[in-house]
Amino acid sequence: MKLISRDECVNTETATRKEWLDTNGIGGYASSTIINCHTRKYHGLLVASLAQPRGRFVLLSKVESSLLENGKEFLLSTNKYPGVYSPTGHQFVESFEQGLYPAITYRIGDVVVRKTMMMVHGENTVLLCYEMLEGKVSPTIRIRPLLAYRDIHTLTHENMFLRPKTFPEKNGCVIEPYEGMPPLHMGTNRASEFFPGPRWTRNVEYLIERNRGFDYQEDLFCPGTFEAQLSKGKPVVFAASVAPLGNLEHKRKAETARREKLFELSRDRAKSVHWAKYFADQFLIRNVSGFASVIAGYHWFGEWGRDTMIALPGLTFHAGRAAFGEEVLAAYAGLERDGLLPNYLDQSSEHLAYNSIDASLWFFWTTQEYLRTGGSQRFVMKKVYPALRNIVAAHLDGRVPLCCIAPDGLLHAGNAETQLTWMDAKAYGKPVTPRNGAAVEINALWYNALHFFLELATPEDEALALRARAAADLLKANFVKRFWNEDDNCLSDVVNDDRQDHCIRPNQIFAVSLPHSLLDVARMRAVVSSVQAHLLTPYGLRTLSPRNPAYSPFYLGDANSRDAAYHQGMVWPWLVGHFGEALLRQAEDKAGAKAFLRTYFKPILRSFPDNFGIASTPEIYTGNPPHLPRGCIAQAWSMGEAIRLNKLLRS
């Protein structure tokens, strides 16, 4: 649980840097800052993942709430408009609490009101519960919903196409703002009155979007105002949903009970890890096709094959959710094509993008982690092995697009125009880190995949196994010769023909951390030493050594400026898992190594950022101290690998 004090809440400078997130298990979410003053176009109280139209949409952006007593109205909301914050409801905020769900406590004189925000699992429904904790009066609560009804990546403005008419329902109303979009049902759990009063709220500003170089002003539509009496012991629940509301009290109690059970199942002797395992559930979804999957990051990422394979062990196998992890493995196994897994499952269409070389190779490691944590060999052979076999066969047969095995056994992929590894950023129309050729982690993954296949191979696949063993032996015979950088006593990042890329990057760590390694212990130690000297920070590994002239420690400016720095010095938390495993693998004093990792990585292993997503691990940190969080506020592989490393340090 995280409790944020009044001092931090009433200061807009600090409060607007702290963001909360609540998800619904089907790709939708609610999110804002701790004072519910939106700073991103991605913020909203009902951000729904829809089947028709397909995609994620901000339907209900926010609600303006107020208390009315003896003719005085106290506005609890805060918005940013050009040059001003209005209203200034944050002045009444007593505290913000992030527990099983986010909650804001307001104090107005002797009246104390607590507002909780909760998405309903499996539904595009949000519940806002207003509960009077102290006070002898029974004020009227006013709720004004503000609708956006647009794709998460766009902004909306006042227009003539919106249909403002509302239709009454019990304790609420329904509106169908745009043709082709779902209706929005809104209402309360107890007697209330809705007063139609359609009008636009213009020029709401999102400051983070301005800083990111995007359009940042939006107009939001209010269809009218709800009014209800609020008194002690009789909370008012306001709901918004794409489906009829039903019994709101039942929904609230059922969802609360579900979260309590999830929290109990996430139990861990370390309180911080307990909460990390609980919040890890926010990344696990069933998409609109009913497909068990992983959201790579909130707010703007969708389902990515590579991210799913890397994040899955920590989010599921090491967090007590093995059954869901099995579903994801089986689902992705069914999507294998020509030796590849899809790197991107488009949320706005049925399109699958097979544009990464490593998603299918990480699939082997993910399966190894499943078995390592007590998974079923029978499940693997029945549901996963056919895809693993096909991936190996496709590579050995030369059927994988833009990929080939060179005469020396090294796996080459891509060309000058493609970015097929995880360092895939482009800026100003060009790849920032061209890695076509034989990338070090791709070959480490390929070798590990070959050996794992050999462990599983059935008698029917004896011929393929012989080819796989020969390929593994050839790769091992030439790997060090081709990749070793004598000048820096570590591995090169990419080799291409007779050229070595001597940039010191974290990709070499996988040649040590993966179950089947191509290196002897002496070279393992050299690699770990180099990575530790150049790339290690308490928040993860830098993507480039600071000594390199291309090193970029800051993440500022427009999209091109940020993408240019993305893999040129930014710190990635997800790399802590493999660095930790590599350090332990070659350490003479394993107990000492574990103690070092527990202490050094404490900011990642045992806490969340103070000024960012307050209940998750972010996508990246800046390269130089104080290592500020940037990118997505909640990243699946960052969270998954922190959980996995915590588990490894106890074994």
C-alpha positions as CSV (number, residue, x, y, z in Angstrom):
1,M,0.0,0.0,0.0
2,K,1.2,3.5,-0.8
3,L,-0.1,6.5,1.1
4,I,0.6,10.0,-0.3
5,S,0.2,12.9,2.1
6,R,-1.7,16.1,1.8
7,D,1.5,18.2,1.3
8,E,2.3,16.3,-1.9
9,C,-1.3,16.3,-3.1
10,V,-2.0,20.0,-2.7
11,N,1.2,20.9,-4.7
12,T,0.3,20.6,-8.3
13,E,3.9,20.4,-9.3
14,T,4.4,17.2,-7.4
15,A,0.9,15.8,-7.6
16,T,0.7,15.9,-11.4
17,R,3.9,13.8,-11.6
18,K,2.3,10.9,-9.7
19,E,0.1,8.6,-11.7
20,W,-2.2,5.7,-10.8
21,L,-3.5,2.9,-13.0
22,D,-6.3,0.4,-12.6
23,T,-7.0,-2.3,-15.2
24,N,-9.9,-4.6,-16.2
25,G,-8.2,-7.8,-17.5
26,I,-9.4,-7.3,-21.1
27,G,-7.1,-4.5,-22.2
28,G,-8.9,-1.5,-20.8
29,Y,-7.9,0.7,-17.9
30,A,-8.6,3.8,-15.8
31,S,-5.7,6.2,-15.1
32,S,-4.9,9.7,-14.0
33,T,-2.7,11.6,-11.5
34,I,-3.3,11.4,-7.8
35,I,-5.5,14.5,-7.9
36,N,-7.3,13.3,-11.1
37,C,-5.9,16.2,-13.1
38,H,-5.1,14.6,-16.4
39,T,-1.6,15.3,-17.9
40,R,-1.8,12.8,-20.8
41,K,-4.2,12.1,-23.6
42,Y,-4.0,8.5,-22.4
43,H,-5.6,9.4,-19.1
44,G,-9.2,8.5,-18.6
45,L,-11.7,6.9,-16.2
46,L,-13.1,4.5,-18.8
47,V,-10.5,3.6,-21.5
48,A,-12.1,0.6,-23.2
49,S,-10.7,-2.1,-25.4
50,L,-13.4,-2.7,-27.9
51,A,-14.2,-5.4,-30.5
52,Q,-16.3,-3.0,-32.7
53,P,-14.8,-0.6,-33.6
54,R,-11.6,-2.5,-32.7
55,G,-9.1,-0.8,-30.6
56,R,-8.7,1.1,-27.4
57,F,-10.8,4.3,-26.8
58,V,-11.0,6.9,-24.2
59,L,-14.8,7.0,-23.7
60,L,-15.3,8.7,-20.3
61,S,-12.3,11.0,-19.8
62,K,-13.2,12.1,-16.3
63,V,-16.0,13.3,-13.9
64,E,-16.3,16.7,-12.3
65,S,-17.6,16.1,-8.8
66,S,-18.7,18.6,-6.1
67,L,-20.5,18.8,-2.8
68,L,-23.5,21.1,-2.3
69,E,-24.5,22.1,1.2
70,N,-26.5,25.2,2.4
71,G,-26.2,26.8,-1.0
72,K,-22.4,26.5,-1.1
73,E,-20.7,24.3,-3.7
74,F,-17.3,22.8,-3.1
75,L,-15.7,21.7,-6.3
76,L,-13.5,18.6,-5.9
77,S,-12.0,18.5,-9.4
78,T,-8.8,19.9,-10.9
79,N,-8.2,20.6,-14.6
80,K,-5.4,22.4,-16.4
81,Y,-6.5,25.1,-18.8
82,P,-4.3,27.7,-20.6
83,G,-2.5,29.6,-17.9
84,V,-4.6,28.3,-15.0
85,Y,-5.7,25.3,-12.9
86,S,-9.5,25.4,-12.5
87,P,-11.3,24.3,-10.5
88,T,-8.8,23.8,-7.7
89,G,-10.3,20.8,-5.9
90,H,-6.9,19.5,-5.0
91,Q,-6.9,22.0,-2.1
92,F,-9.4,19.7,-0.4
93,V,-7.4,16.5,-0.9
94,E,-6.3,15.0,2.5
95,S,-4.4,12.0,1.0
96,F,-4.2,9.6,-1.8
97,E,-4.0,5.9,-1.2
98,Q,-3.0,3.1,-3.6
99,G,-4.0,-0.2,-2.2
100,L,-6.2,-2.8,-3.8
101,Y,-7.6,0.1,-5.8
102,P,-6.8,3.9,-5.9
103,A,-8.6,6.2,-3.4
104,I,-8.7,9.9,-2.7
105,T,-9.8,11.4,0.6
106,Y,-11.2,14.9,0.7
107,R,-11.7,17.1,3.7
108,I,-14.0,20.1,3.7
109,G,-14.3,21.5,7.2
110,D,-15.7,18.7,9.3
111,V,-16.8,16.6,6.3
112,V,-14.5,13.8,5.1
113,V,-15.3,12.0,1.8
114,R,-13.4,9.1,0.3
115,K,-13.6,8.4,-3.4
116,T,-12.4,5.1,-4.8
117,M,-11.9,4.3,-8.4
118,M,-12.2,0.7,-9.7
119,M,-12.5,-1.1,-13.0
120,V,-14.6,-4.2,-13.1
121,H,-12.6,-7.2,-14.2
122,G,-13.7,-8.6,-17.5
123,E,-16.0,-5.6,-18.3
124,N,-15.6,-2.1,-19.8
125,T,-17.1,-0.7,-16.6
126,V,-15.7,1.8,-14.1
127,L,-17.1,2.3,-10.6
128,L,-16.5,5.5,-8.6
129,C,-17.6,5.2,-5.0
130,Y,-18.2,8.3,-2.8
131,E,-18.3,7.5,0.9
132,M,-18.8,10.1,3.7
133,L,-16.5,9.0,6.5
134,E,-17.1,12.0,8.8
135,G,-19.6,14.8,9.1
136,K,-23.1,15.5,10.5
137,V,-24.6,16.8,7.3
138,S,-26.0,15.1,4.2
139,P,-24.7,17.1,1.3
140,T,-25.8,16.7,-2.3
141,I,-23.2,15.2,-4.5
142,R,-23.0,16.5,-8.1
143,I,-21.3,14.5,-10.8
144,R,-20.7,15.9,-14.3
145,P,-19.3,13.2,-16.7
146,L,-16.9,14.5,-19.4
147,L,-16.8,12.4,-22.5
148,A,-14.0,12.1,-25.1
149,Y,-15.0,9.2,-27.2
150,R,-11.9,8.9,-29.3
151,D,-8.9,6.6,-30.0
152,I,-6.3,6.7,-27.2
153,H,-3.7,8.3,-29.6
154,T,-5.8,11.2,-30.8
155,L,-7.6,14.2,-29.3
156,T,-11.2,15.4,-29.8
157,H,-12.6,18.8,-30.4
158,E,-16.1,20.3,-30.4
159,N,-17.9,19.1,-33.5
160,M,-21.3,18.9,-35.1
161,F,-21.3,15.1,-35.4
162,L,-21.8,14.4,-31.7
163,R,-25.3,13.4,-30.8
164,P,-26.1,15.1,-27.4
165,K,-29.5,13.5,-26.6
166,T,-29.6,11.2,-23.5
167,F,-32.2,8.6,-22.8
168,P,-33.3,7.8,-19.2
169,E,-32.6,4.6,-17.4
170,K,-33.1,3.7,-13.8
171,N,-31.0,6.1,-11.7
172,G,-29.2,7.2,-14.8
173,C,-29.1,7.6,-18.5
174,V,-27.6,6.3,-21.7
175,I,-26.1,8.3,-24.6
176,E,-24.9,7.3,-28.0
177,P,-22.6,10.1,-29.0
178,Y,-21.3,8.9,-32.3
179,E,-22.6,6.5,-35.0
180,G,-20.6,3.3,-35.0
181,M,-19.4,3.7,-31.4
182,P,-21.0,1.8,-28.4
183,P,-23.4,3.6,-26.1
184,L,-22.4,4.8,-22.7
185,H,-24.6,3.8,-19.8
186,M,-24.2,6.0,-16.7
187,G,-25.9,5.9,-13.4
188,T,-25.8,5.5,-9.6
189,N,-26.5,2.8,-7.1
190,R,-29.2,4.7,-5.3
191,A,-31.9,7.3,-6.0
192,S,-30.5,10.1,-8.1
193,E,-31.6,12.7,-10.6
194,F,-30.1,13.4,-14.0
195,F,-30.4,17.0,-15.3
196,P,-29.6,17.1,-19.1
197,G,-27.4,20.1,-19.9
198,P,-25.3,19.3,-22.9
199,R,-22.2,21.5,-23.3
200,W,-18.6,21.4,-24.2
201,T,-15.6,22.0,-21.9
202,R,-13.0,23.5,-24.1
203,N,-9.2,23.7,-24.1
204,V,-8.3,21.1,-21.4
205,E,-4.5,20.8,-21.5
206,Y,-2.3,17.7,-21.1
207,L,1.1,19.0,-20.0
208,I,3.1,15.8,-20.6
209,E,1.8,15.7,-24.2
210,R,3.1,19.2,-24.7
211,N,6.5,18.2,-23.3
212,R,6.5,15.2,-25.7
213,G,5.9,17.4,-28.7
214,F,2.3,16.3,-29.4
215,D,-1.0,18.2,-29.6
216,Y,-2.1,18.8,-26.0
217,Q,-5.4,20.6,-26.0
218,E,-8.8,18.9,-26.1
219,D,-12.5,19.7,-25.8
220,L,-14.7,17.3,-23.7
221,F,-18.4,16.9,-23.9
222,C,-20.7,16.9,-20.8
223,P,-24.2,15.6,-21.4
224,G,-25.6,16.8,-18.0
225,T,-25.3,16.5,-14.2
226,F,-26.2,13.7,-11.8
227,E,-27.3,14.6,-8.3
228,A,-27.7,12.4,-5.2
229,Q,-27.8,12.7,-1.4
230,L,-24.6,11.6,0.3
231,S,-24.7,10.6,4.0
232,K,-22.7,8.4,6.4
233,G,-23.2,4.7,5.8
234,K,-24.8,5.2,2.5
235,P,-22.1,5.5,-0.2
236,V,-23.0,6.8,-3.7
237,V,-21.6,4.6,-6.5
238,F,-21.4,6.2,-9.9
239,A,-20.8,3.9,-12.9
240,A,-20.1,4.2,-16.5
241,S,-20.1,1.2,-18.9
242,V,-20.6,0.2,-22.5
243,A,-23.3,-2.3,-21.3
244,P,-26.4,-1.9,-19.1
245,L,-25.2,-1.3,-15.5
246,G,-27.1,-3.9,-13.5
247,N,-26.7,-4.1,-9.7
248,L,-23.9,-1.7,-8.9
249,E,-23.7,-2.8,-5.2
250,H,-23.2,-6.4,-6.3
251,K,-20.6,-5.4,-8.9
252,R,-18.6,-3.3,-6.3
253,K,-18.7,-6.1,-3.6
254,A,-17.8,-8.8,-6.1
255,E,-14.9,-6.8,-7.6
256,T,-13.6,-6.0,-4.1
257,A,-13.8,-9.6,-3.1
258,R,-11.9,-10.6,-6.3
259,R,-9.1,-8.2,-5.5
260,E,-8.9,-9.4,-1.9
261,K,-8.5,-13.0,-3.1
262,L,-5.9,-12.0,-5.7
263,F,-4.0,-10.1,-3.0
264,E,-4.0,-13.2,-0.8
265,L,-2.8,-15.4,-3.6
266,S,0.0,-13.0,-4.3
267,R,1.3,-13.3,-0.7
268,D,5.0,-13.1,-0.2
269,R,7.1,-12.7,3.0
270,A,8.5,-9.4,1.6
271,K,5.7,-6.8,1.6
272,S,7.0,-5.0,-1.4
273,V,7.2,-8.2,-3.4
274,H,3.7,-9.1,-2.3
275,W,2.4,-5.9,-3.8
276,A,4.5,-6.3,-6.9
277,K,3.0,-9.7,-7.6
278,Y,-0.5,-8.3,-7.0
279,F,0.0,-5.4,-9.4
280,A,1.7,-7.7,-12.0
281,D,-1.8,-8.9,-12.7
282,Q,-2.6,-5.6,-14.5
283,F,-0.6,-6.8,-17.5
284,L,-2.4,-10.2,-17.9
285,I,-5.4,-10.0,-20.3
286,R,-7.8,-11.8,-22.4
287,N,-8.1,-9.7,-25.6
288,V,-11.2,-9.2,-27.7
289,S,-10.6,-12.5,-29.4
290,G,-10.5,-14.3,-26.0
291,F,-6.8,-14.8,-26.4
292,A,-4.7,-15.0,-23.2
293,S,-2.0,-12.5,-23.6
294,V,0.1,-9.7,-22.0
295,I,-0.1,-6.0,-22.4
296,A,3.5,-4.8,-22.9
297,G,3.0,-1.5,-21.2
298,Y,0.5,1.2,-20.1
299,H,-0.6,3.5,-21.5
300,W,0.1,3.1,-25.2
301,F,1.6,-0.3,-25.7
302,G,-0.4,-3.3,-26.9
303,E,0.4,-7.0,-27.1
304,W,4.0,-7.7,-28.2
305,G,5.3,-11.2,-28.7
306,R,8.9,-10.4,-27.6
307,D,7.8,-8.5,-24.5
308,T,5.3,-11.3,-23.7
309,M,8.0,-14.0,-23.8
310,I,10.4,-12.0,-21.6
311,A,7.8,-10.8,-19.1
312,L,5.7,-14.0,-18.8
313,P,7.9,-16.0,-16.3
314,G,8.0,-13.2,-13.7
315,L,4.3,-12.3,-14.2
316,T,3.0,-15.8,-14.0
317,F,5.4,-18.8,-13.3
318,H,7.2,-16.9,-10.5
319,A,4.1,-15.2,-9.2
320,G,1.7,-18.1,-8.6
321,R,-0.2,-17.8,-11.9
322,A,1.2,-20.8,-13.8
323,A,-2.2,-21.7,-15.3
324,F,-2.5,-18.4,-17.0
325,G,1.1,-18.6,-18.2
326,E,0.3,-22.0,-19.7
327,E,-2.6,-20.5,-21.7
328,V,-0.3,-17.8,-23.1
329,L,2.4,-20.3,-24.1
330,A,-0.2,-22.5,-25.8
331,A,-1.9,-19.5,-27.5
332,Y,1.4,-18.2,-29.0
333,A,2.5,-21.6,-30.0
334,G,-0.5,-21.7,-32.3
335,L,0.6,-18.5,-34.0
336,E,4.0,-19.8,-35.1
337,R,4.6,-19.2,-38.8
338,D,7.8,-19.9,-40.8
339,G,9.8,-20.2,-37.6
340,L,8.6,-16.9,-36.2
341,L,6.1,-15.7,-33.5
342,P,4.2,-12.5,-34.1
343,N,6.0,-9.5,-32.6
344,Y,2.8,-7.4,-32.6
345,L,-0.8,-8.3,-32.3
346,D,-2.6,-5.2,-33.7
347,Q,-5.4,-4.1,-31.3
348,S,-7.2,-2.2,-34.1
349,S,-7.3,-5.2,-36.6
350,E,-6.7,-8.9,-37.0
351,H,-3.2,-8.1,-38.3
352,L,-0.2,-10.0,-36.9
353,A,3.2,-8.5,-37.5
354,Y,6.0,-11.2,-37.8
355,N,8.7,-8.5,-37.7
356,S,11.2,-9.7,-35.1
357,I,13.8,-12.4,-35.2
358,D,14.0,-13.0,-31.4
359,A,10.4,-13.4,-30.2
360,S,10.4,-17.1,-31.3
361,L,13.9,-17.6,-29.7
362,W,12.7,-16.1,-26.4
363,F,9.8,-18.6,-26.6
364,F,12.4,-21.4,-25.8
365,W,13.7,-19.5,-22.7
366,T,10.1,-18.8,-21.5
367,T,9.3,-22.5,-21.8
368,Q,12.6,-23.4,-19.9
369,E,11.5,-21.0,-17.1
370,Y,8.1,-22.7,-17.0
371,L,9.7,-26.1,-16.5
372,R,12.3,-24.7,-14.1
373,T,9.4,-23.5,-11.8
374,G,7.8,-26.9,-11.7
375,G,5.8,-26.8,-15.0
376,S,4.4,-29.9,-16.7
377,Q,6.6,-31.7,-19.1
378,R,3.5,-33.3,-20.6
379,F,2.0,-29.9,-21.3
380,V,5.1,-28.7,-23.0
381,M,5.3,-31.8,-25.2
382,K,1.7,-31.6,-26.2
383,K,1.1,-27.9,-26.6
384,V,4.5,-26.2,-27.0
385,Y,6.9,-28.7,-28.5
386,P,5.4,-28.8,-32.0
387,A,6.0,-25.0,-32.3
388,L,9.6,-25.3,-30.9
389,R,10.4,-28.1,-33.4
390,N,9.0,-26.0,-36.3
391,I,11.0,-23.0,-35.3
392,V,14.3,-25.0,-35.2
393,A,13.4,-26.7,-38.5
394,A,12.5,-23.4,-40.3
395,H,15.9,-21.9,-39.3
396,L,17.9,-24.9,-40.3
397,D,16.0,-25.1,-43.6
398,G,16.5,-21.4,-44.4
399,R,12.8,-20.7,-44.4
400,V,12.8,-17.8,-41.9
401,P,12.3,-14.5,-43.8
402,L,15.4,-12.1,-43.7
403,C,17.4,-14.7,-41.8
404,C,20.1,-17.2,-42.6
405,I,22.8,-19.3,-41.1
406,A,26.2,-18.4,-42.3
407,P,28.9,-21.1,-43.2
408,D,30.5,-20.4,-39.8
409,G,27.2,-21.3,-38.0
410,L,26.3,-17.7,-36.9
411,L,22.7,-16.7,-37.3
412,H,22.3,-13.5,-39.4
413,A,19.2,-11.5,-39.7
414,G,17.8,-8.3,-41.3
415,N,19.3,-5.7,-43.6
416,A,20.2,-2.0,-43.4
417,E,16.5,-1.0,-43.5
418,T,15.1,-3.4,-40.9
419,Q,15.2,-3.5,-37.1
420,L,14.5,-7.1,-36.0
421,T,16.0,-7.2,-32.5
422,W,14.7,-5.5,-29.3
423,M,16.8,-2.4,-30.1
424,D,14.4,-1.5,-32.8
425,A,14.0,2.3,-32.6
426,K,14.0,4.5,-35.6
427,A,14.5,8.3,-35.7
428,Y,14.4,10.7,-38.5
429,G,13.4,7.8,-40.8
430,K,16.5,5.7,-40.1
431,P,17.4,2.9,-37.6
432,V,19.2,4.4,-34.6
433,T,21.1,1.2,-33.8
434,P,21.5,-0.8,-37.0
435,R,22.0,-4.4,-35.9
436,N,21.6,-6.3,-39.1
437,G,24.0,-9.2,-39.4
438,A,24.9,-11.6,-36.5
439,A,23.7,-9.9,-33.3
440,V,25.3,-11.3,-30.1
441,E,22.1,-12.0,-28.2
442,I,20.4,-13.5,-31.2
443,N,23.1,-16.1,-31.5
444,A,23.1,-16.7,-27.7
445,L,19.4,-17.3,-27.9
446,W,19.7,-19.5,-31.0
447,Y,22.3,-21.7,-29.3
448,N,20.2,-22.0,-26.2
449,A,17.2,-22.9,-28.4
450,L,19.1,-25.6,-30.2
451,H,20.2,-27.3,-26.9
452,F,16.8,-27.0,-25.3
453,F,15.2,-28.6,-28.4
454,L,17.8,-31.4,-28.1
455,E,16.7,-32.0,-24.5
456,L,13.0,-32.4,-25.7
457,A,13.5,-34.0,-29.1
458,T,11.4,-37.2,-29.6
459,P,12.6,-40.3,-31.5
460,E,10.5,-39.2,-34.5
461,D,12.6,-36.1,-34.8
462,E,16.0,-37.9,-34.7
463,A,17.1,-36.5,-38.1
464,L,16.2,-33.0,-37.1
465,A,18.0,-33.4,-33.8
466,L,21.2,-34.5,-35.6
467,R,21.1,-31.4,-37.7
468,A,20.4,-29.2,-34.6
469,R,23.4,-30.7,-32.8
470,A,25.7,-30.1,-35.7
471,A,24.4,-26.5,-36.0
472,A,25.0,-26.0,-32.2
473,D,28.5,-27.4,-32.4
474,L,29.4,-25.3,-35.4
475,L,28.1,-22.1,-33.7
476,K,30.1,-22.9,-30.5
477,A,33.3,-23.5,-32.5
478,N,33.1,-20.0,-34.1
479,F,31.2,-17.8,-31.6
480,V,34.1,-16.6,-29.5
481,K,36.4,-16.3,-32.5
482,R,33.9,-14.0,-34.3
483,F,32.5,-12.0,-31.4
484,W,35.3,-11.6,-28.9
485,N,36.5,-8.0,-28.6
486,E,40.1,-8.3,-27.4
487,D,40.5,-4.5,-26.9
488,D,37.7,-4.4,-24.3
489,N,37.8,-8.0,-23.1
490,C,34.2,-8.6,-23.8
491,L,31.8,-9.5,-26.6
492,S,31.1,-7.4,-29.7
493,D,27.5,-6.4,-30.2
494,V,27.2,-7.4,-33.8
495,V,29.4,-9.0,-36.4
496,N,29.0,-8.5,-40.1
497,D,31.2,-10.2,-42.6
498,D,34.7,-9.4,-41.1
499,R,33.5,-6.3,-39.1
500,Q,32.9,-6.2,-35.4
501,D,30.7,-3.6,-33.7
502,H,32.7,-2.8,-30.6
503,C,29.9,-0.7,-28.9
504,I,29.6,-1.9,-25.3
505,R,26.0,-2.8,-24.9
506,P,24.0,-5.0,-22.5
507,N,23.1,-7.6,-25.2
508,Q,26.2,-9.6,-24.4
509,I,24.9,-10.4,-21.0
510,F,22.6,-13.1,-22.4
511,A,25.6,-15.1,-23.6
512,V,26.2,-15.6,-19.8
513,S,22.7,-15.7,-18.4
514,L,20.9,-18.1,-20.7
515,P,20.7,-21.8,-19.5
516,H,23.0,-23.0,-22.3
517,S,26.0,-20.7,-22.7
518,L,28.7,-20.5,-25.4
519,L,31.3,-19.1,-23.0
520,D,33.7,-20.6,-20.6
521,V,33.8,-19.3,-17.0
522,A,36.8,-17.0,-17.6
523,R,35.0,-15.2,-20.5
524,M,31.7,-15.2,-18.5
525,R,33.5,-13.2,-15.8
526,A,35.1,-10.9,-18.4
527,V,31.7,-10.1,-19.9
528,V,30.1,-9.5,-16.5
529,S,33.0,-7.3,-15.4
530,S,32.7,-5.2,-18.6
531,V,28.9,-4.8,-18.3
532,Q,29.3,-3.9,-14.6
533,A,31.9,-1.3,-15.3
534,H,30.2,0.4,-18.2
535,L,26.5,-0.2,-17.9
536,L,25.3,-1.0,-14.4
537,T,23.0,1.3,-12.5
538,P,20.7,0.7,-9.5
539,Y,17.7,0.8,-11.9
540,G,19.0,-1.6,-14.6
541,L,21.6,-1.6,-17.4
542,R,22.4,1.3,-19.7
543,T,22.0,0.5,-23.4
544,L,25.4,2.0,-24.3
545,S,28.6,2.8,-22.5
546,P,29.0,6.4,-21.4
547,R,32.4,6.4,-23.0
548,N,30.9,6.1,-26.4
549,P,30.5,9.4,-28.3
550,A,26.9,8.4,-29.2
551,Y,25.9,8.0,-25.6
552,S,22.7,9.9,-24.9
553,P,21.7,10.1,-21.2
554,F,18.6,12.3,-21.5
555,Y,15.1,11.5,-22.8
556,L,13.7,14.8,-23.9
557,G,12.1,16.6,-26.8
558,D,9.9,15.4,-29.6
559,A,9.4,11.8,-30.7
560,N,12.5,11.7,-32.9
561,S,14.7,13.1,-30.2
562,R,13.4,10.6,-27.7
563,D,13.7,7.7,-30.1
564,A,17.3,8.7,-30.9
565,A,18.1,8.2,-27.2
566,Y,16.0,5.1,-26.6
567,H,18.8,2.6,-27.0
568,Q,21.8,4.9,-26.8
569,G,22.1,5.2,-23.1
570,M,18.7,4.9,-21.5
571,V,18.6,2.4,-18.6
572,W,16.2,-0.6,-19.0
573,P,15.0,-2.2,-15.8
574,W,14.1,-5.5,-17.5
575,L,17.8,-6.3,-17.9
576,V,18.3,-6.7,-14.1
577,G,17.0,-10.2,-14.2
578,H,19.6,-11.4,-16.7
579,F,22.4,-9.4,-15.2
580,G,21.6,-10.9,-11.8
581,E,21.5,-14.4,-13.2
582,A,24.8,-13.9,-15.1
583,L,26.5,-12.5,-12.0
584,L,25.3,-15.5,-9.9
585,R,26.3,-18.0,-12.6
586,Q,30.0,-17.0,-12.6
587,A,30.4,-15.8,-9.0
588,E,32.8,-17.7,-6.7
589,D,31.0,-16.3,-3.7
590,K,27.3,-16.7,-4.6
591,A,26.0,-15.6,-1.2
592,G,28.0,-12.4,-1.5
593,A,26.7,-11.9,-5.0
594,K,23.1,-12.3,-3.8
595,A,23.7,-9.8,-1.0
596,F,25.2,-7.3,-3.5
597,L,22.2,-7.7,-5.9
598,R,19.6,-7.3,-3.1
599,T,21.2,-4.1,-1.9
600,Y,22.3,-2.6,-5.2
601,F,19.0,-3.2,-7.1
602,K,16.8,-2.3,-4.1
603,P,15.1,0.7,-6.0
604,I,13.9,-1.9,-8.6
605,L,13.4,-5.0,-6.5
606,R,11.7,-3.4,-3.4
607,S,10.0,-0.1,-4.5
608,F,8.2,1.8,-7.1
609,P,9.0,5.3,-8.4
610,D,7.8,8.3,-6.3
611,N,7.2,10.5,-9.3
612,F,5.7,8.4,-12.0
613,G,3.6,5.3,-12.0
614,I,3.2,4.8,-8.3
615,A,2.4,1.1,-8.4
616,S,4.5,-0.3,-11.1
617,T,8.0,-0.5,-12.6
618,P,8.5,1.9,-15.6
619,E,9.8,1.2,-19.0
620,I,13.1,3.1,-18.8
621,Y,15.2,5.5,-16.7
622,T,17.6,8.2,-17.8
623,G,21.2,7.2,-18.2
624,N,22.8,9.6,-15.7
625,P,22.0,10.1,-12.0
626,P,19.5,10.7,-10.6
627,H,18.1,8.2,-13.2
628,L,14.6,9.7,-13.7
629,P,11.8,7.3,-14.8
630,R,10.6,7.8,-18.4
631,G,8.6,6.0,-21.1
632,C,5.6,4.0,-20.1
633,I,4.6,4.3,-16.4
634,A,4.0,0.5,-16.2
635,Q,6.1,-2.0,-18.3
636,A,5.4,-5.7,-18.2
637,W,8.9,-7.0,-18.7
638,S,10.3,-4.5,-16.1
639,M,7.8,-5.8,-13.5
640,G,8.2,-9.4,-14.5
641,E,12.0,-9.4,-14.3
642,A,12.0,-7.6,-11.0
643,I,9.7,-10.4,-9.6
644,R,11.8,-13.1,-11.2
645,L,15.1,-11.7,-9.8
646,N,13.6,-11.4,-6.3
647,K,12.7,-15.1,-6.6
648,L,16.2,-16.1,-7.8
649,L,17.8,-14.3,-4.9
650,R,16.0,-16.6,-2.5
651,S,16.8,-19.9,-4.1
